[in-house]
Amino acid sequence: MQFTSKLTEADLSEVRRSTRSKAYWLNLPLWAGGLYIGTLRGWRMTSALLAQTPPNWKFVAILWGAPAAIIVLALFERKRNRARQLAQMNAIRPDVMTFTNDGLKCDGPNGATALVPWSGLKGWREGQRVLIVERTEGNRFVMLPVAQMSENDRQPIRQFLQSHIPPINQ
């Protein structure tokens, strides 16, 4: 069972979603609360500036334009960083990964090979686009793109993995 090792942006997004820490969901309401308080304060300041005679439109435009520009810039920078991260990750990944009876064999450029034995893997989980095989050492995992495979092609992979390592509950 061979896998081409190069990932797409959609594959990497699925990996990010499935490997999020539990603290991510704690930070979400805190972020939303901070956004609410910031918007409320901005609205109060806007009301005070527009209540002046004459209204200070220039400062109101700066008050709302600067944060909007920062948000747009942050979103652009995030997208650019993700594209750079994907390119770097694909550059260092092996060309082909193969499941063998001994473990996961990685064939890289210039004839380089590596073997991760089954004892070095602790479990696996499957998404719609990516199969994630977790390693026993540290917080590492191996990402295998399976988006191009049909359900019939994935079934033997699941059976082969279950015979060597247990599935991880999501």
PyMOL commands that place a pseudoatom at each C-alpha (Angstrom):
pseudoatom trace, name=CA, resn=MET, resi=1, chain=A, elem=C, hetatm=0, pos=[0.000, 0.000, 0.000]
pseudoatom trace, name=CA, resn=GLN, resi=2, chain=A, elem=C, hetatm=0, pos=[1.716, 3.103, -1.260]
pseudoatom trace, name=CA, resn=PHE, resi=3, chain=A, elem=C, hetatm=0, pos=[0.927, 6.743, -0.607]
pseudoatom trace, name=CA, resn=THR, resi=4, chain=A, elem=C, hetatm=0, pos=[2.238, 9.751, -2.407]
pseudoatom trace, name=CA, resn=SER, resi=5, chain=A, elem=C, hetatm=0, pos=[3.497, 11.929, 0.341]
pseudoatom trace, name=CA, resn=LYS, resi=6, chain=A, elem=C, hetatm=0, pos=[2.753, 15.435, -0.920]
pseudoatom trace, name=CA, resn=LEU, resi=7, chain=A, elem=C, hetatm=0, pos=[-0.067, 17.268, 0.842]
pseudoatom trace, name=CA, resn=THR, resi=8, chain=A, elem=C, hetatm=0, pos=[-2.518, 19.864, -0.436]
pseudoatom trace, name=CA, resn=GLU, resi=9, chain=A, elem=C, hetatm=0, pos=[-3.852, 22.882, 1.464]
pseudoatom trace, name=CA, resn=ALA, resi=10, chain=A, elem=C, hetatm=0, pos=[-7.126, 21.024, 2.122]
pseudoatom trace, name=CA, resn=ASP, resi=11, chain=A, elem=C, hetatm=0, pos=[-5.202, 18.049, 3.532]
pseudoatom trace, name=CA, resn=LEU, resi=12, chain=A, elem=C, hetatm=0, pos=[-3.212, 20.272, 5.861]
pseudoatom trace, name=CA, resn=SER, resi=13, chain=A, elem=C, hetatm=0, pos=[-6.376, 22.064, 7.000]
pseudoatom trace, name=CA, resn=GLU, resi=14, chain=A, elem=C, hetatm=0, pos=[-7.929, 18.729, 7.940]
pseudoatom trace, name=CA, resn=VAL, resi=15, chain=A, elem=C, hetatm=0, pos=[-4.810, 17.757, 9.875]
pseudoatom trace, name=CA, resn=ARG, resi=16, chain=A, elem=C, hetatm=0, pos=[-4.970, 21.052, 11.781]
pseudoatom trace, name=CA, resn=ARG, resi=17, chain=A, elem=C, hetatm=0, pos=[-8.641, 20.498, 12.615]
pseudoatom trace, name=CA, resn=SER, resi=18, chain=A, elem=C, hetatm=0, pos=[-8.146, 16.937, 13.811]
pseudoatom trace, name=CA, resn=THR, resi=19, chain=A, elem=C, hetatm=0, pos=[-5.030, 17.643, 15.901]
pseudoatom trace, name=CA, resn=ARG, resi=20, chain=A, elem=C, hetatm=0, pos=[-6.240, 20.782, 17.691]
pseudoatom trace, name=CA, resn=SER, resi=21, chain=A, elem=C, hetatm=0, pos=[-5.611, 20.904, 21.401]
pseudoatom trace, name=CA, resn=LYS, resi=22, chain=A, elem=C, hetatm=0, pos=[-8.506, 20.997, 23.832]
pseudoatom trace, name=CA, resn=ALA, resi=23, chain=A, elem=C, hetatm=0, pos=[-7.464, 24.504, 24.873]
pseudoatom trace, name=CA, resn=TYR, resi=24, chain=A, elem=C, hetatm=0, pos=[-8.469, 25.723, 21.390]
pseudoatom trace, name=CA, resn=TRP, resi=25, chain=A, elem=C, hetatm=0, pos=[-12.131, 25.510, 22.294]
pseudoatom trace, name=CA, resn=LEU, resi=26, chain=A, elem=C, hetatm=0, pos=[-11.493, 27.317, 25.588]
pseudoatom trace, name=CA, resn=ASN, resi=27, chain=A, elem=C, hetatm=0, pos=[-9.785, 30.180, 23.769]
pseudoatom trace, name=CA, resn=LEU, resi=28, chain=A, elem=C, hetatm=0, pos=[-12.646, 30.619, 21.308]
pseudoatom trace, name=CA, resn=PRO, resi=29, chain=A, elem=C, hetatm=0, pos=[-15.192, 32.090, 23.799]
pseudoatom trace, name=CA, resn=LEU, resi=30, chain=A, elem=C, hetatm=0, pos=[-12.451, 34.208, 25.388]
pseudoatom trace, name=CA, resn=TRP, resi=31, chain=A, elem=C, hetatm=0, pos=[-11.562, 35.623, 21.976]
pseudoatom trace, name=CA, resn=ALA, resi=32, chain=A, elem=C, hetatm=0, pos=[-15.242, 36.272, 21.184]
pseudoatom trace, name=CA, resn=GLY, resi=33, chain=A, elem=C, hetatm=0, pos=[-15.727, 38.028, 24.543]
pseudoatom trace, name=CA, resn=GLY, resi=34, chain=A, elem=C, hetatm=0, pos=[-12.709, 40.264, 23.902]
pseudoatom trace, name=CA, resn=LEU, resi=35, chain=A, elem=C, hetatm=0, pos=[-14.032, 41.103, 20.452]
pseudoatom trace, name=CA, resn=TYR, resi=36, chain=A, elem=C, hetatm=0, pos=[-17.424, 42.014, 21.938]
pseudoatom trace, name=CA, resn=ILE, resi=37, chain=A, elem=C, hetatm=0, pos=[-15.885, 44.284, 24.590]
pseudoatom trace, name=CA, resn=GLY, resi=38, chain=A, elem=C, hetatm=0, pos=[-13.607, 45.957, 22.023]
pseudoatom trace, name=CA, resn=THR, resi=39, chain=A, elem=C, hetatm=0, pos=[-16.525, 46.592, 19.667]
pseudoatom trace, name=CA, resn=LEU, resi=40, chain=A, elem=C, hetatm=0, pos=[-18.637, 47.981, 22.495]
pseudoatom trace, name=CA, resn=ARG, resi=41, chain=A, elem=C, hetatm=0, pos=[-15.867, 50.358, 23.546]
pseudoatom trace, name=CA, resn=GLY, resi=42, chain=A, elem=C, hetatm=0, pos=[-15.357, 51.457, 19.937]
pseudoatom trace, name=CA, resn=TRP, resi=43, chain=A, elem=C, hetatm=0, pos=[-19.070, 52.108, 19.543]
pseudoatom trace, name=CA, resn=ARG, resi=44, chain=A, elem=C, hetatm=0, pos=[-19.156, 54.220, 22.717]
pseudoatom trace, name=CA, resn=MET, resi=45, chain=A, elem=C, hetatm=0, pos=[-16.160, 56.241, 21.535]
pseudoatom trace, name=CA, resn=THR, resi=46, chain=A, elem=C, hetatm=0, pos=[-17.785, 56.675, 18.123]
pseudoatom trace, name=CA, resn=SER, resi=47, chain=A, elem=C, hetatm=0, pos=[-21.007, 57.908, 19.710]
pseudoatom trace, name=CA, resn=ALA, resi=48, chain=A, elem=C, hetatm=0, pos=[-19.067, 60.429, 21.812]
pseudoatom trace, name=CA, resn=LEU, resi=49, chain=A, elem=C, hetatm=0, pos=[-17.112, 61.691, 18.804]
pseudoatom trace, name=CA, resn=LEU, resi=50, chain=A, elem=C, hetatm=0, pos=[-20.229, 62.041, 16.659]
pseudoatom trace, name=CA, resn=ALA, resi=51, chain=A, elem=C, hetatm=0, pos=[-22.073, 63.868, 19.460]
pseudoatom trace, name=CA, resn=GLN, resi=52, chain=A, elem=C, hetatm=0, pos=[-19.566, 66.735, 19.242]
pseudoatom trace, name=CA, resn=THR, resi=53, chain=A, elem=C, hetatm=0, pos=[-20.364, 69.840, 17.270]
pseudoatom trace, name=CA, resn=PRO, resi=54, chain=A, elem=C, hetatm=0, pos=[-19.128, 69.530, 14.542]
pseudoatom trace, name=CA, resn=PRO, resi=55, chain=A, elem=C, hetatm=0, pos=[-18.792, 65.717, 14.476]
pseudoatom trace, name=CA, resn=ASN, resi=56, chain=A, elem=C, hetatm=0, pos=[-15.234, 64.423, 14.221]
pseudoatom trace, name=CA, resn=TRP, resi=57, chain=A, elem=C, hetatm=0, pos=[-15.648, 62.115, 11.203]
pseudoatom trace, name=CA, resn=LYS, resi=58, chain=A, elem=C, hetatm=0, pos=[-11.957, 61.931, 10.498]
pseudoatom trace, name=CA, resn=PHE, resi=59, chain=A, elem=C, hetatm=0, pos=[-11.138, 60.406, 13.893]
pseudoatom trace, name=CA, resn=VAL, resi=60, chain=A, elem=C, hetatm=0, pos=[-14.113, 58.007, 13.638]
pseudoatom trace, name=CA, resn=ALA, resi=61, chain=A, elem=C, hetatm=0, pos=[-12.811, 56.772, 10.261]
pseudoatom trace, name=CA, resn=ILE, resi=62, chain=A, elem=C, hetatm=0, pos=[-9.378, 56.219, 11.803]
pseudoatom trace, name=CA, resn=LEU, resi=63, chain=A, elem=C, hetatm=0, pos=[-10.959, 54.548, 14.853]
pseudoatom trace, name=CA, resn=TRP, resi=64, chain=A, elem=C, hetatm=0, pos=[-12.698, 51.906, 12.694]
pseudoatom trace, name=CA, resn=GLY, resi=65, chain=A, elem=C, hetatm=0, pos=[-10.357, 51.861, 9.684]
pseudoatom trace, name=CA, resn=ALA, resi=66, chain=A, elem=C, hetatm=0, pos=[-7.158, 51.025, 11.560]
pseudoatom trace, name=CA, resn=PRO, resi=67, chain=A, elem=C, hetatm=0, pos=[-8.504, 47.857, 13.256]
pseudoatom trace, name=CA, resn=ALA, resi=68, chain=A, elem=C, hetatm=0, pos=[-10.165, 46.775, 9.990]
pseudoatom trace, name=CA, resn=ALA, resi=69, chain=A, elem=C, hetatm=0, pos=[-6.855, 47.187, 8.156]
pseudoatom trace, name=CA, resn=ILE, resi=70, chain=A, elem=C, hetatm=0, pos=[-5.022, 45.225, 10.862]
pseudoatom trace, name=CA, resn=ILE, resi=71, chain=A, elem=C, hetatm=0, pos=[-7.568, 42.386, 10.629]
pseudoatom trace, name=CA, resn=VAL, resi=72, chain=A, elem=C, hetatm=0, pos=[-7.292, 42.220, 6.826]
pseudoatom trace, name=CA, resn=LEU, resi=73, chain=A, elem=C, hetatm=0, pos=[-3.492, 42.293, 7.040]
pseudoatom trace, name=CA, resn=ALA, resi=74, chain=A, elem=C, hetatm=0, pos=[-3.501, 39.531, 9.688]
pseudoatom trace, name=CA, resn=LEU, resi=75, chain=A, elem=C, hetatm=0, pos=[-5.743, 37.315, 7.532]
pseudoatom trace, name=CA, resn=PHE, resi=76, chain=A, elem=C, hetatm=0, pos=[-3.519, 37.855, 4.489]
pseudoatom trace, name=CA, resn=GLU, resi=77, chain=A, elem=C, hetatm=0, pos=[-0.383, 37.109, 6.515]
pseudoatom trace, name=CA, resn=ARG, resi=78, chain=A, elem=C, hetatm=0, pos=[-1.976, 33.954, 7.960]
pseudoatom trace, name=CA, resn=LYS, resi=79, chain=A, elem=C, hetatm=0, pos=[-2.809, 32.664, 4.486]
pseudoatom trace, name=CA, resn=ARG, resi=80, chain=A, elem=C, hetatm=0, pos=[0.694, 33.452, 3.246]
pseudoatom trace, name=CA, resn=ASN, resi=81, chain=A, elem=C, hetatm=0, pos=[2.299, 31.721, 6.252]
pseudoatom trace, name=CA, resn=ARG, resi=82, chain=A, elem=C, hetatm=0, pos=[0.166, 28.621, 5.715]
pseudoatom trace, name=CA, resn=ALA, resi=83, chain=A, elem=C, hetatm=0, pos=[1.162, 28.450, 2.057]
pseudoatom trace, name=CA, resn=ARG, resi=84, chain=A, elem=C, hetatm=0, pos=[4.833, 28.801, 3.025]
pseudoatom trace, name=CA, resn=GLN, resi=85, chain=A, elem=C, hetatm=0, pos=[4.467, 26.140, 5.729]
pseudoatom trace, name=CA, resn=LEU, resi=86, chain=A, elem=C, hetatm=0, pos=[2.856, 23.741, 3.239]
pseudoatom trace, name=CA, resn=ALA, resi=87, chain=A, elem=C, hetatm=0, pos=[5.660, 24.292, 0.713]
pseudoatom trace, name=CA, resn=GLN, resi=88, chain=A, elem=C, hetatm=0, pos=[8.325, 23.682, 3.377]
pseudoatom trace, name=CA, resn=MET, resi=89, chain=A, elem=C, hetatm=0, pos=[6.544, 20.584, 4.656]
pseudoatom trace, name=CA, resn=ASN, resi=90, chain=A, elem=C, hetatm=0, pos=[6.194, 19.087, 1.162]
pseudoatom trace, name=CA, resn=ALA, resi=91, chain=A, elem=C, hetatm=0, pos=[9.861, 19.816, 0.450]
pseudoatom trace, name=CA, resn=ILE, resi=92, chain=A, elem=C, hetatm=0, pos=[11.080, 17.735, 3.400]
pseudoatom trace, name=CA, resn=ARG, resi=93, chain=A, elem=C, hetatm=0, pos=[8.513, 14.938, 3.163]
pseudoatom trace, name=CA, resn=PRO, resi=94, chain=A, elem=C, hetatm=0, pos=[9.449, 11.646, 1.484]
pseudoatom trace, name=CA, resn=ASP, resi=95, chain=A, elem=C, hetatm=0, pos=[8.230, 11.077, -2.058]
pseudoatom trace, name=CA, resn=VAL, resi=96, chain=A, elem=C, hetatm=0, pos=[6.464, 7.773, -1.322]
pseudoatom trace, name=CA, resn=MET, resi=97, chain=A, elem=C, hetatm=0, pos=[5.379, 6.069, 1.909]
pseudoatom trace, name=CA, resn=THR, resi=98, chain=A, elem=C, hetatm=0, pos=[4.583, 2.371, 1.960]
pseudoatom trace, name=CA, resn=PHE, resi=99, chain=A, elem=C, hetatm=0, pos=[3.059, 0.091, 4.587]
pseudoatom trace, name=CA, resn=THR, resi=100, chain=A, elem=C, hetatm=0, pos=[5.073, -3.122, 4.883]
pseudoatom trace, name=CA, resn=ASN, resi=101, chain=A, elem=C, hetatm=0, pos=[4.951, -6.008, 7.340]
pseudoatom trace, name=CA, resn=ASP, resi=102, chain=A, elem=C, hetatm=0, pos=[7.899, -4.408, 9.167]
pseudoatom trace, name=CA, resn=GLY, resi=103, chain=A, elem=C, hetatm=0, pos=[6.436, -0.904, 9.472]
pseudoatom trace, name=CA, resn=LEU, resi=104, chain=A, elem=C, hetatm=0, pos=[6.107, 2.322, 7.532]
pseudoatom trace, name=CA, resn=LYS, resi=105, chain=A, elem=C, hetatm=0, pos=[8.779, 2.633, 4.842]
pseudoatom trace, name=CA, resn=CYS, resi=106, chain=A, elem=C, hetatm=0, pos=[9.588, 6.138, 3.606]
pseudoatom trace, name=CA, resn=ASP, resi=107, chain=A, elem=C, hetatm=0, pos=[11.329, 6.586, 0.248]
pseudoatom trace, name=CA, resn=GLY, resi=108, chain=A, elem=C, hetatm=0, pos=[12.811, 10.032, -0.121]
pseudoatom trace, name=CA, resn=PRO, resi=109, chain=A, elem=C, hetatm=0, pos=[14.674, 11.847, -2.844]
pseudoatom trace, name=CA, resn=ASN, resi=110, chain=A, elem=C, hetatm=0, pos=[18.086, 10.626, -4.046]
pseudoatom trace, name=CA, resn=GLY, resi=111, chain=A, elem=C, hetatm=0, pos=[17.374, 7.059, -2.938]
pseudoatom trace, name=CA, resn=ALA, resi=112, chain=A, elem=C, hetatm=0, pos=[17.119, 7.815, 0.792]
pseudoatom trace, name=CA, resn=THR, resi=113, chain=A, elem=C, hetatm=0, pos=[14.933, 5.379, 2.732]
pseudoatom trace, name=CA, resn=ALA, resi=114, chain=A, elem=C, hetatm=0, pos=[13.760, 5.115, 6.309]
pseudoatom trace, name=CA, resn=LEU, resi=115, chain=A, elem=C, hetatm=0, pos=[11.679, 2.575, 8.181]
pseudoatom trace, name=CA, resn=VAL, resi=116, chain=A, elem=C, hetatm=0, pos=[9.448, 3.350, 11.153]
pseudoatom trace, name=CA, resn=PRO, resi=117, chain=A, elem=C, hetatm=0, pos=[8.725, -0.018, 12.808]
pseudoatom trace, name=CA, resn=TRP, resi=118, chain=A, elem=C, hetatm=0, pos=[5.235, -0.846, 14.039]
pseudoatom trace, name=CA, resn=SER, resi=119, chain=A, elem=C, hetatm=0, pos=[6.514, -0.599, 17.624]
pseudoatom trace, name=CA, resn=GLY, resi=120, chain=A, elem=C, hetatm=0, pos=[7.265, 3.078, 16.902]
pseudoatom trace, name=CA, resn=LEU, resi=121, chain=A, elem=C, hetatm=0, pos=[3.619, 3.765, 16.031]
pseudoatom trace, name=CA, resn=LYS, resi=122, chain=A, elem=C, hetatm=0, pos=[0.878, 3.919, 18.638]
pseudoatom trace, name=CA, resn=GLY, resi=123, chain=A, elem=C, hetatm=0, pos=[-2.328, 4.368, 16.674]
pseudoatom trace, name=CA, resn=TRP, resi=124, chain=A, elem=C, hetatm=0, pos=[-4.128, 5.854, 13.707]
pseudoatom trace, name=CA, resn=ARG, resi=125, chain=A, elem=C, hetatm=0, pos=[-7.194, 7.842, 12.832]
pseudoatom trace, name=CA, resn=GLU, resi=126, chain=A, elem=C, hetatm=0, pos=[-8.835, 8.554, 9.541]
pseudoatom trace, name=CA, resn=GLY, resi=127, chain=A, elem=C, hetatm=0, pos=[-10.326, 11.744, 8.192]
pseudoatom trace, name=CA, resn=GLN, resi=128, chain=A, elem=C, hetatm=0, pos=[-11.984, 12.424, 4.882]
pseudoatom trace, name=CA, resn=ARG, resi=129, chain=A, elem=C, hetatm=0, pos=[-8.751, 13.503, 3.190]
pseudoatom trace, name=CA, resn=VAL, resi=130, chain=A, elem=C, hetatm=0, pos=[-5.909, 12.354, 5.453]
pseudoatom trace, name=CA, resn=LEU, resi=131, chain=A, elem=C, hetatm=0, pos=[-4.919, 9.280, 7.429]
pseudoatom trace, name=CA, resn=ILE, resi=132, chain=A, elem=C, hetatm=0, pos=[-2.985, 10.268, 10.580]
pseudoatom trace, name=CA, resn=VAL, resi=133, chain=A, elem=C, hetatm=0, pos=[-0.664, 7.671, 12.109]
pseudoatom trace, name=CA, resn=GLU, resi=134, chain=A, elem=C, hetatm=0, pos=[0.613, 8.742, 15.534]
pseudoatom trace, name=CA, resn=ARG, resi=135, chain=A, elem=C, hetatm=0, pos=[4.124, 7.891, 16.632]
pseudoatom trace, name=CA, resn=THR, resi=136, chain=A, elem=C, hetatm=0, pos=[5.029, 6.751, 20.141]
pseudoatom trace, name=CA, resn=GLU, resi=137, chain=A, elem=C, hetatm=0, pos=[7.778, 9.289, 20.635]
pseudoatom trace, name=CA, resn=GLY, resi=138, chain=A, elem=C, hetatm=0, pos=[6.714, 12.827, 21.457]
pseudoatom trace, name=CA, resn=ASN, resi=139, chain=A, elem=C, hetatm=0, pos=[3.845, 14.587, 19.795]
pseudoatom trace, name=CA, resn=ARG, resi=140, chain=A, elem=C, hetatm=0, pos=[4.671, 13.436, 16.275]
pseudoatom trace, name=CA, resn=PHE, resi=141, chain=A, elem=C, hetatm=0, pos=[2.471, 11.932, 13.644]
pseudoatom trace, name=CA, resn=VAL, resi=142, chain=A, elem=C, hetatm=0, pos=[2.667, 10.855, 10.021]
pseudoatom trace, name=CA, resn=MET, resi=143, chain=A, elem=C, hetatm=0, pos=[0.161, 12.297, 7.555]
pseudoatom trace, name=CA, resn=LEU, resi=144, chain=A, elem=C, hetatm=0, pos=[-0.886, 10.138, 4.615]
pseudoatom trace, name=CA, resn=PRO, resi=145, chain=A, elem=C, hetatm=0, pos=[-3.141, 11.728, 1.963]
pseudoatom trace, name=CA, resn=VAL, resi=146, chain=A, elem=C, hetatm=0, pos=[-6.043, 9.455, 1.012]
pseudoatom trace, name=CA, resn=ALA, resi=147, chain=A, elem=C, hetatm=0, pos=[-8.345, 11.978, -0.679]
pseudoatom trace, name=CA, resn=GLN, resi=148, chain=A, elem=C, hetatm=0, pos=[-7.921, 10.395, -4.126]
pseudoatom trace, name=CA, resn=MET, resi=149, chain=A, elem=C, hetatm=0, pos=[-8.757, 6.907, -2.857]
pseudoatom trace, name=CA, resn=SER, resi=150, chain=A, elem=C, hetatm=0, pos=[-12.238, 5.471, -3.018]
pseudoatom trace, name=CA, resn=GLU, resi=151, chain=A, elem=C, hetatm=0, pos=[-13.960, 3.846, -0.064]
pseudoatom trace, name=CA, resn=ASN, resi=152, chain=A, elem=C, hetatm=0, pos=[-13.166, 0.412, -1.525]
pseudoatom trace, name=CA, resn=ASP, resi=153, chain=A, elem=C, hetatm=0, pos=[-9.461, 1.301, -1.727]
pseudoatom trace, name=CA, resn=ARG, resi=154, chain=A, elem=C, hetatm=0, pos=[-9.426, 2.518, 1.884]
pseudoatom trace, name=CA, resn=GLN, resi=155, chain=A, elem=C, hetatm=0, pos=[-10.938, -0.631, 3.382]
pseudoatom trace, name=CA, resn=PRO, resi=156, chain=A, elem=C, hetatm=0, pos=[-7.812, -2.834, 2.971]
pseudoatom trace, name=CA, resn=ILE, resi=157, chain=A, elem=C, hetatm=0, pos=[-5.714, -0.024, 4.463]
pseudoatom trace, name=CA, resn=ARG, resi=158, chain=A, elem=C, hetatm=0, pos=[-7.952, 0.103, 7.546]
pseudoatom trace, name=CA, resn=GLN, resi=159, chain=A, elem=C, hetatm=0, pos=[-7.780, -3.660, 7.951]
pseudoatom trace, name=CA, resn=PHE, resi=160, chain=A, elem=C, hetatm=0, pos=[-4.010, -3.699, 7.544]
pseudoatom trace, name=CA, resn=LEU, resi=161, chain=A, elem=C, hetatm=0, pos=[-3.555, -0.929, 10.102]
pseudoatom trace, name=CA, resn=GLN, resi=162, chain=A, elem=C, hetatm=0, pos=[-5.928, -2.579, 12.591]
pseudoatom trace, name=CA, resn=SER, resi=163, chain=A, elem=C, hetatm=0, pos=[-3.891, -5.752, 12.396]
pseudoatom trace, name=CA, resn=HIS, resi=164, chain=A, elem=C, hetatm=0, pos=[-0.740, -3.855, 13.460]
pseudoatom trace, name=CA, resn=ILE, resi=165, chain=A, elem=C, hetatm=0, pos=[-1.821, -0.846, 15.582]
pseudoatom trace, name=CA, resn=PRO, resi=166, chain=A, elem=C, hetatm=0, pos=[-5.117, 0.182, 17.232]
pseudoatom trace, name=CA, resn=PRO, resi=167, chain=A, elem=C, hetatm=0, pos=[-7.340, 2.976, 15.935]
pseudoatom trace, name=CA, resn=ILE, resi=168, chain=A, elem=C, hetatm=0, pos=[-7.452, 6.124, 18.084]
pseudoatom trace, name=CA, resn=ASN, resi=169, chain=A, elem=C, hetatm=0, pos=[-10.852, 7.441, 19.131]
pseudoatom trace, name=CA, resn=GLN, resi=170, chain=A, elem=C, hetatm=0, pos=[-11.455, 10.950, 17.943]
for i in range(1, 170): cmd.bond("trace and resi %d" % i, "trace and resi %d" % (i + 1))
show_as sticks, trace
zoom trace
